[in-house]
Amino acid sequence: MRAAKRKKLEGSGWRVADAREFLNLSHAEVQFVEVKLALARLLRKLRTGRRLTQMELAERLGSSQSRVAKLEAGDPSVSVDLLVRSALAAGATRKDLAQALSSKRRQHPPRHLLNRREVVGEDGGCSGRGDISNLQVPQPAEARGNHPRSHPLL
């Protein structure tokens, strides 16, 4: 977020926070979300690397195209177990899984996610999309710590 925009928001009584702070997530919860997203990215990479459509992968998994789309998006209804089993069925090796989950890999998110920010406006709308570590949500200073411990990926 640009310094001028941050200063303007803070001057209006808003406080800019990252997703971890806003959702009151523990370090373990943030890591769990990152693991789930890494597995979802791996599945998409495997599918596109083999030049398969979501429908073709769904047939191999005995599932539906919409379920594959949910797997690749890290949808809340998808478990880590299902992501791992789907990646293995799509041809992933244990080494592929280990590389996808390595801390080195998580420290370097895909280029298209770098420097992306989200800001929630007074009307509740957002702009932009990015990974959880880059989410910034302004909130009134008096609202600190009053948010439920929940996140759709947990």
C-alpha positions in Angstrom: 0.0 0.0 0.0 1.3 3.4 -0.8 2.4 5.5 2.1 0.1 8.3 1.2 -3.0 6.1 1.2 -1.9 4.4 4.4 -1.5 7.8 6.1 -4.9 9.0 4.8 -6.6 5.9 6.1 -4.8 6.1 9.5 -5.7 9.8 9.7 -9.4 8.9 9.3 -9.2 6.5 12.3 -8.4 3.3 10.3 -5.6 0.9 11.2 -3.9 -1.2 8.5 -3.3 -4.8 9.5 -2.1 -7.9 7.7 -4.4 -11.0 7.4 -2.7 -12.8 10.3 -3.4 -9.9 12.7 -6.9 -9.1 11.4 -8.1 -12.7 11.6 -6.1 -13.3 14.8 -4.4 -16.4 13.3 -1.7 -18.2 15.1 1.6 -19.0 13.3 0.4 -22.6 12.9 -2.9 -21.5 11.3 -1.0 -19.3 8.8 1.3 -22.2 8.0 -1.6 -24.5 7.5 -3.2 -22.1 5.0 0.1 -21.8 3.2 0.4 -25.6 3.0 -3.0 -25.9 1.6 -2.4 -23.3 -1.0 1.0 -24.8 -2.0 -0.7 -28.2 -2.6 -3.4 -26.5 -4.7 -0.7 -24.8 -6.8 1.1 -28.1 -7.2 -2.0 -29.9 -8.4 -2.6 -27.1 -11.0 1.1 -27.3 -12.1 0.9 -31.0 -12.5 -2.3 -30.8 -14.6 -1.1 -28.0 -16.8 2.3 -29.6 -17.2 0.7 -32.7 -18.5 -1.6 -30.6 -20.7 -4.7 -32.0 -19.1 -8.0 -30.1 -18.9 -9.8 -30.0 -15.5 -12.3 -32.4 -17.0 -9.6 -34.9 -18.1 -8.0 -34.8 -14.6 -11.4 -35.2 -13.1 -12.0 -38.4 -15.1 -8.6 -39.8 -13.8 -9.6 -38.9 -10.2 -13.1 -40.3 -10.6 -14.5 -36.9 -9.8 -16.0 -33.9 -11.5 -14.5 -30.8 -13.2 -16.0 -28.5 -10.6 -14.3 -30.5 -7.8 -11.0 -30.2 -9.6 -11.5 -26.5 -9.9 -12.2 -26.4 -6.1 -9.1 -28.4 -5.5 -6.9 -26.1 -7.5 -8.5 -23.0 -5.8 -7.9 -24.4 -2.3 -11.6 -24.2 -1.6 -12.6 -24.5 2.1 -14.5 -27.7 1.3 -11.3 -29.4 0.2 -9.2 -31.2 2.7 -5.4 -31.4 2.7 -5.7 -35.2 2.5 -7.7 -34.9 -0.7 -5.2 -32.5 -2.2 -2.3 -34.9 -1.4 -4.2 -37.9 -2.8 -5.2 -36.0 -5.9 -1.7 -34.8 -6.5 -0.4 -38.3 -6.2 -3.0 -39.6 -8.6 -2.1 -36.8 -11.0 1.5 -38.2 -11.0 3.2 -36.3 -8.2 6.1 -37.9 -6.5 7.0 -37.6 -2.8 9.8 -35.3 -3.9 7.3 -33.1 -5.8 5.2 -32.9 -2.6 8.3 -32.1 -0.5 9.4 -29.3 -2.8 5.9 -27.8 -2.9 5.9 -27.8 0.9 9.4 -26.7 1.5 9.9 -23.5 3.5 12.2 -22.1 0.8 9.4 -22.4 -1.7 6.8 -20.7 0.6 9.2 -17.8 1.1 9.0 -17.0 -2.6 5.4 -16.8 -3.6 4.6 -16.7 -7.3 5.6 -13.5 -9.0 2.0 -12.5 -9.8 1.2 -12.5 -6.0 4.1 -10.3 -5.0 3.3 -6.7 -3.9 -0.5 -7.3 -4.2 -2.6 -5.8 -1.5 -6.2 -5.9 -0.6 -8.0 -3.1 1.2 -11.5 -3.4 2.5 -13.5 -0.2 2.1 -16.2 1.2 4.3 -18.8 -0.4 2.0 -17.2 -3.8 2.6 -15.9 -4.1 -0.9 -12.3 -5.1 -1.7 -9.9 -4.4 -4.5 -7.3 -6.8 -5.8 -6.5 -10.4 -4.8 -3.4 -11.9 -3.3 -2.1 -14.5 -1.0 -2.9 -14.3 2.7 0.5 -12.9 3.7 -0.1 -9.8 1.6 -3.7 -9.1 2.6 -4.0 -5.7 4.3 -7.3 -4.7 5.8 -7.9 -1.3 7.4 -9.9 -1.3 10.5 -11.0 1.3 13.1 -8.4 1.6 15.9 -11.1 0.8 18.5 -11.9 -2.5 16.8 -8.5 -4.2 17.5 -8.8 -7.7 18.8 -12.6 -7.9 18.4 -12.6 -10.3 15.4 -13.5 -14.0 15.4 -10.8 -16.5 15.0 -11.9 -17.9 11.7 -10.8 -18.1 8.1 -12.5 -19.9 5.2 -9.4 -22.1 4.5 -9.2 -23.4 8.1 
